[in-house]
Amino acid sequence: MRILFITASYLPVTNGVTYHISSIKKAMEGLGHKVYVFAPSFPGYKDNEKGVIRFPSFPNPIIKSYPVGIPIVAVSKIKKLKPDIVHTHHPFYIGQYASQLAEKLSVPLFFSAHTQYEKYLNYYFPQGYKLTSKIVARDIIKLAKKCDKIICPSQNTKTRVEQMGIKNTILIHNGIENTFLNKPKRKSVKQPTLVFTGRLEKEKNPLFLIKVARELVKTIPNFKLIVIGSGSLFSQFQEKLFYYKLSENVIVTGEVARSLLPDIYKAAHLFITPSVSEVMPLSIIEAAASGLPVIALKNSNLEDLVINEKTGYILDSNPRIIAEKITGIFSNEKLLSRLSNNSFKHSQNFSVDKTAEKLLELYSKSISDKKDTNKYPSYSV
């Protein structure tokens, strides 16, 4: 089978969508399929992997590390790839281009709803939130009508999309590579260590971590919080650490090679996320795969990943309450061990190989259905 992924971001951009596409591509290729990624160019970056096709881009005025792509490539060039499937990982103009391309190629179209777009827009355009939310919903509904299926990475996403009136949804969780699976071992808690991995942008709510740290240092003076990531709030984050005298406790690393993350997770005790605009973040699955219990906030829609009181805790957005819970975990090694083992076991439900197999099964059924109606001839060779 030949699959064409169309996306608004890909390597070297570091985010969950990029890593998801990259890992799914490798998993599908490992099963003998041909996968192409159609993505924006990135200044100064040259691809080392096969199957990546770049379209022109220009600098993003809002998030500088995310070039804005202009998907203008001759259809004749795409036709030479003979794709059986077009799968877009973004709506808006990327999704519109994908739908037009799928129609011209006479192949099935799929869309993965990776992001709570309306929440993201609220962070950057709060004054026009109601209007932008309507525009987003209208765009996704329009795209959904042209898709065979809308892939929803979490049950909350499926419910949210269906509330728009969209019915052609299917739940397929994101997954991680087996390299992240590390059976947890008992660790010393002499140096209690937490970790957060994510972009330092408004939608991730990273400054909330400083509020938690200010409370936590009162009960665990020697705790460490490793913050892995960069973004527009990087400087502000560091300034606040200096102002509140937390630089000894909170370490901001900037971006780190993904291959190093398993070792970082193995050395930590807990994962904490302050974001309330997630869908199915790989960072949480990766951390859980090393046996890290997860501290998440209410209304973050992470119930698929964090089972409250079993693999971690979903708490009110109150820094003092969160610090108290973390202190309680570190003062009870049996509790920490139980949460850790449960988190590791739960993470095994989210394998990239399983995700790839489910997607391929979905693709095959769609192609078969189209063949039966003689609507979509296959380009398979």
N, C-alpha and C positions, 0 to 999 in steps of 0.2 A: 504494500500500500504506500502511496505517496501523499504526505501530509504537508500542508502549507500553513504555518503559524504566522499571523500578522500581529504585530505588537507596537506599542508606543515607546517601549523601552527594552533594551537588551544590554548585555555586557558591552562595556565595562560598568554601566550603571548598576549600582548595588541596591536592589530592593527585592521583595518577595516574589513579585511577578517575574522578574528577570531570572531568579534562581529556579522558580517553578518551571519556566519554559526550558531552561537549560537542562535541568535534571530529567524532565519528561522526554525531551529530545534524545538524550543519551539512552534512556530506558527503552524507548521505542526503536531506536537504531539497534540496540542490543538484541531486540526481538526480530531483526531482519527487515525493518521498514525504513523508508527514506523520508527524512524530515527536513524541511526547509524553514528557515526563520527570516521573515521579511521585517526589517527593523530600521529605525533612524540611524544615520551615520553619527559617529562621535569623533570630534576633532582630535587628530593625532593617534587614533586607535586603529590598529590593523587586526583583522580577524585571523586567528590561527586554526579555527575549526571549519570544517566543510559545511556547506549548506546554508551559510548566512548571506543574505542579500541585503544590501544597504540602500536606502533611499535618502535623498537630501534632507538636511535639517538646518535649523537656525537656532541661535541662543535663546534659552527660556528666560524671560524677564522676571519670572516669579521664583523658580527654582533653578539656579544656574547649572546644577549638575544633571539636569534633565533636558537635553536638546529637544526642540519641538520638530518632529518629522513632517515632511511633505511627501506623502506616498504617491509619487509620480514616476512610475516605471511602465514602460510599454507593455500592454497586455500580451503582445506577441512573445516577449521575453519570458513572461510567466507561463504562457502556454507550452513553451519548450520543456518546462519542468514536468508537465503532464500530471498535475495534482489530482488526486481523487477526492480530497477534502480541503476546504478552506476553514480555518479555525482562528477567529479573532479574539484577542485577549483584552481588547479595549473597545468601548462604544465610540460615540461622537464621530468625528470625521474619519478615524481609523476604521471604525465599524462600518461606516457608510461605504468606504472604499472596498472593504472586504466583501460586503453584500453585493456591490456592483461587479466585483471580480468573480465571485461565485456564480452570479447569474450569467456572465459572459462565458465562463468556462463550463457552465451547466453541471456544477457539482454541488453537493450539500454544504451548508454553512452552519457553523457552530460558534457560540460566544460564551466565554467564561466570565462570570460576574465576580471579579476579584476584589472589587473596591466598593466601599460605601461612598460613591461619588458625591452625593448630596451633602454628606457630612464634611468631606474634604473642601468643597466649595464654600461651606459656611465659615471655615477658618480663614479663607482668603477673601471672600466677598460677603461678609456678614450682613451688610446693609441690603443686599439683594437676595437674601437666602430663599425667601418664598418663591421669587420668580425663577431663580436658578434651579431650585428643586423641581419645579414644574417642567422646566426645559429638559432637565436630566431625565425625568420620568418619561416624558414624551419621546425623547430620543431612544431610550432603551426599549420602550413599547414598540416603536417603529422598527427597530432592529430585530426584536424578538419575532415579529411577524414573518421575517424573511429567513429565520433560523429553523433548522430541524429541532435543535434543542438548545436551551440555555443551561450551561453547566454551573451549578451552584456549589461552591466548596464547603459550605456549612448549612446546617438546617435553618439557622437564623436568616441566612442570605436567601434561601429558598422561600421561606415565609415572607420575607420583605419583598422579594420580586413578585411573588404571587399576589401580594396585596395591591400591586399595580394593575392587576387584571391579566397578568401573563400566566399561562397554564402549561406551556411546553417546557417545563423545567425538569431537571434531574439532579439529584444529589450525588456528587462525586468528590470526596475529600481530596485535598492536596496531600502530597506525600513527600517523604525524605529518603535519602540514600541510606543504605545499610551501614555506611562508614560512620554514621552518627550514633548507631546503636552501641552503647557501652553499659553493660550490666553494672549497676551501682555497687560500690563497696563502702563499707563503713569508714567515715572520715572523721578526723579530729575536728572539733569545733572550737579549738583554742583561737582560731582566726576566722570568725564567722564571715562568710563571703557570699555576696549576692551579685548577680549579673543582669544587665539589660543589654539587648542587642536591637538596634533600630536606628532609623534616621532621626536626627535632632531637628525636627520640623514641628510646626504648630500642631498638625494633626496627630502626632505621636505623644504630645503632652509631656515632653521630657522634663520640663522645669518642675513638675510635680514631684519628681524623684528627689529634688533638693529639699522640698518640704518634709518628705518622709525621712531623709537623712538627718535633718535637724532634730527630729523627734527621736530617731533611733540612737543617735550618739549619746543621748541622756541615759539610756539603759545598757547599751553595748558600745562603750567608748572606743574599742579597738576594731569595730566592724569595718569591712571593706565592701565597696560597691564598685564593680567594674562596668563602666558605660562604654559600649562598643558601637561606634557610629559617628557620623559627621552630618553637617547640614547647616542651614542658615542660623540656627540658634547655638552653634558650637561656642562662639566667643561669649555670648551672653551667659551660657551655662557655666563656663569657666570663671567668669567674673563673679557670679553669684557664689560659686564654691569658695573663692578667695574672700569675698565679703563676709560669708558666714563661717569662715575658718574651717572648712570641710575638706580642704585639699589633701589632707593626710588620709582621709577616709574614702573619698570618692575619686576614682581614677578614670579619666576620660582618654581613651586610646585613639580615637579617630577610627577610620576604616581599618579593618583587619581582614586578611585573606581568609576566605571561608574554610579553607583546608585546616586552619589553625583552631577553628571554633571547638571541635570535639575535645581537644586538650584543655581549652579554657573552661568548658562546661564541666569536665571531669574534676577540675580543681576547685569548683565553686560548690555551694550548698543549696542556694535558692535562686530562682529566676523571678524577676519582678517586671511587670509591664504597666505603665501608667496610661496607655492608650485606650480610648473608648470609641475608636473608629476602625476596628479591625474586622476582617472577614475570616481568614484562616491562615494566620501568620506562621510561616515556616520556622521562624526563630523559636517560637514556643515549643513546637514539635521537636525541633533539634535539641533544645535544652532538656525536655522531658525524656528524650531518648538516652540521655546520660544520667537519668535518674534525678533530675532537679524538680522538686515541687515548684508550683507556679503560684505567685501572688498576683491576682488580677483585680480589676475594679468592676463594680456592678455597672450594668448597662454597656459593657464592652462587647457583648455578644460572643463570648468565648466559652460558652457552656459545652460545646462539642469537644473542646480541648482540655478544659479545666473542670474536673468533677469536684465540686465544693466539699471540703472536709475529707476527701479521699486522695486526690492527686495534688491538692493545693487548696487555696481559698479565694473566693470571690467576695471582696469586701467593699464597704462604703468608701467613698472618696474622702476619707478623713485620715490625714497623716498620723495622728496620734493613735487611732485604732489600728492602723496598719503596722505601726512600729510595735505596738503591744503584742500583736499577733506574731510578728517575726521574732520578738524576744521570747515569747512563749514556746515557739518551735525550737529555738536554739537552746532553751533550758530543759528540753525533753528529748533526749537522743533517741528514745524508742519511737516517739512520734515522728521525728525527722526521718528515721529509717523506714518506717511504715509508709509515709508519704512518698519517699524516694522510690521505693520498690513499686508502689502503685502507679506512680508517674511513668516509670520505665515500661511497665506492662501495658499501660494504656497507649503509649506512644507507638507500640507495635501494630496498632490498627491503622497507622498512617504511613504506609510504604509507597514509595514512588513506583515500584514495580506493579503493585496492585492498582494504583491510579492509572498507569499506562494501559494495563490490560482492560480495565473498565472502559476507558476512552476508545481503545481500538475495537472493542466489542460493539460499542455504540456506533462508531464510524461504519463498521462492516454491515450492521443492520440497516443503517440509513442507505448505504450504497445498494444493498440488496433490494430494499423497498423501492428505490428509484429505478432500478433495473426492471423490476416487475411491471412498473408503470410506463417503462420506456421513456421516462422523463429526463433522467440524467445518465447518459452513457459514461462508462468508466474509462479512464485513461490508463488503467493499470497495465504494466508490461511484465 
